[in-house]
Amino acid sequence: MKMEVELISKEIIKPSSSTPPHLRTMRLSLLDQGGGLGHVPIILYYTKRDANFNINEKVINQLKDSLSKTLALFYPLAGRVKDRFSIDCDDEGVLFSTTRVNCDLANLITTQPPDLQSFPALVPYYVFVDPRDKVVQVAIQLNIFTCGGVVISGCFMHKIMDGATIGAFLKSWASNSIASLGLSSSPPPPEEEEEEEEEEKLVYPGASMIPSKQTLPADHSNWPERMLLREGDGIVQRFLFKSEAISTLKAKATSERVPNPTRVEAISGFIWKHAMAASKAVWGMQQPSMLSHQMDLRRKIFEPSLSKYSIGNFTWKVVAHYYPFAEKVEEEEEEKITSLDGLVGLLRAAIEKTRDDILPKLLQGDDGGYDLFSKFVQELRETCQSNKNLNPYTFSSWCKIGFNEVDFGWGKPTWVSPAGAGRVNSIYKNTVVLIEAGLDDRIEAWLTLDEREMAVLEHDQEFLEFAYVNPAVILP
């Protein structure tokens, strides 16, 4: 049966208490100022586990009430983008849609293979919405399946939210939901004294740590989209790496340069290696390539200044480069560089350079942060302009954020995913999202590639030795 999604209601949920006048205007940080207005979609799937629990009107209303209470704490998310430098925290609210879906959720995700192209219907909207300066910063969609299963999805404006912010918001909402529903013996939300202590650390501290710049050139805004992403037709596919495969890849990625590769480094290097090989097979030549990853700054330079309620993008782009040899060299030397341990070595070198040379200067006074940011953008621009055939691959890791821990009162998610798969036309080609699959330390990789390159990758036997193509989801 084809999945059909029927919209039941759509409304705006506002914070349970008004934002005080002195907090109405929220200045953006420099890191947020350089970001785009696209939305990050995420889907949480809850198969029915308790025959006695149903999502009825009372539960829906309590979900809305707990969302309203959560917005009072995360008040900037209920505002609107004012200009390039600030958010108007005017309590206009977030979008909340309710739908009914005419199929069994467990069957939908355990079918082999799952029909990923139908999943975007479960989210409020996809990536970009116009006019972008007028839309809500958060949109939620509650999807109720005929079997009693539930899917809660959200679209979150990347301008002021990184993955950690989204995770904290969802977990706070879930905690408030549990308290209002009385369905679990889980610990209640923090006591008032603890909340006051957290709020003293500022809900949005980025602007004071790395202030925005009124004179930021226009071409510095949206810089990740402009320089690190590829626009055009592509196709999205889901790959699963089991724990045994990850252990083997980590062993293969080990070298004198990187004696202890992480699972994210090993998988990223492996995907980079085979994506470049697929590109070479399609275009007949090895193109220069660039891998970018988000480095989480919260634990590296901002703690303990940040609370769990801190809103913003506290990340920095780590960029690793691969350039084919300009002259003919020994094939053995070329293979050494493009081997898994060679590429992971390039990524680790970029991480260490960022950690040792860039981050210590980021919080320097005066215009230290701005000068660093401008230099980074300029170097990135020069790299892109001098390598017309540059193939950038943009990675985002959702691992350790805790999306698979978000329990609204009826259990943790059976599965978590981005918005879906299939053919797309957007700037998000050559992107990879890594996310924990929930069982035995598995990791899923959601890749967006040129359709011809994806076809090569899906038949690359060395790649398929470690990665399963869109397998059925295993129920707990």
Number of C-alpha atoms within 10 A of each C-alpha: 7 9 15 14 18 14 14 11 12 14 11 16 21 24 25 17 13 14 19 9 9 7 13 17 16 19 23 28 24 24 23 29 26 25 21 19 21 20 23 22 24 21 24 22 21 23 25 20 13 11 7 6 13 16 13 10 9 11 15 13 11 17 21 18 20 24 25 24 21 24 27 18 19 21 26 27 29 26 27 23 24 15 12 19 21 18 21 19 23 21 22 16 24 24 21 19 19 19 19 17 22 16 19 19 22 19 14 20 22 15 12 12 13 17 18 17 14 17 19 19 18 24 24 22 18 17 18 16 14 9 7 16 14 11 18 22 26 24 23 26 24 24 24 25 21 13 16 20 21 24 23 20 25 27 27 25 26 23 23 27 24 20 24 24 22 25 21 20 24 21 20 26 25 22 23 24 25 24 20 17 16 12 14 15 9 12 9 13 16 12 8 9 9 11 14 12 11 18 17 12 16 17 19 24 21 24 19 13 17 23 23 23 17 10 6 16 10 10 10 17 19 17 18 17 17 15 15 25 20 22 13 14 16 24 21 23 21 24 19 24 23 18 16 13 16 21 15 12 23 24 15 16 27 19 15 8 15 17 13 14 21 18 17 18 22 26 26 27 26 23 20 25 18 20 22 23 20 24 21 14 15 16 11 10 12 18 19 17 18 20 25 23 22 17 18 18 15 17 12 13 15 16 10 10 15 20 20 15 20 24 25 25 26 25 18 18 19 21 22 21 17 18 14 14 12 6 6 8 9 9 8 8 11 13 11 12 17 22 18 27 27 20 25 31 24 21 26 19 17 20 18 12 14 17 17 11 10 16 17 13 13 18 18 14 12 10 14 13 24 21 13 17 18 14 12 13 19 13 11 16 16 10 15 17 12 9 13 10 12 19 23 24 28 28 23 19 19 16 17 12 16 17 27 22 17 20 22 26 20 19 16 16 22 23 22 22 23 21 24 23 19 17 16 17 11 14 17 24 25 25 22 25 19 23 25 24 22 19 14 10 13 16 24 25 27 23 26 26 28 21 17 15 22 21 14 17 22 16 12 14 11 10 16 15 10 20 23 16 17 18 16 17 19 13 12 10
